[in-house]
Amino acid sequence: MVDYSVFRNVPRLDAEDVASLQNVYAAEDFDFRLVPGSAPVDRGVLLPNVNDDFSGSAPDLGALESGRNPPHYGPRAD
């Protein structure tokens, strides 16, 4: 089992604070990358053509591989 502590910056929401649950949050305010050494690191299953470029002994659980930069979507200022 995992909880919010496995992510670099994802604060836990308080289910009893209804006002905060209805907020619209900016995606850049959160960091869903895994904390190095946390439980989901290297605990995934290889899915050919999906996560074969993993680092470590196995793919990580979740969408973002630990130690890699998160993907950038949208326009880039190059």
Secondary structure, 3 states (H helix, E strand, C coil): CCCHHHEEECCCCCCCCHHHHCCCCCHHHCEEEECCCCCCCCCCCCCCCCCCCCCCCCCCCCCCCCCCCCCCCCCCCC
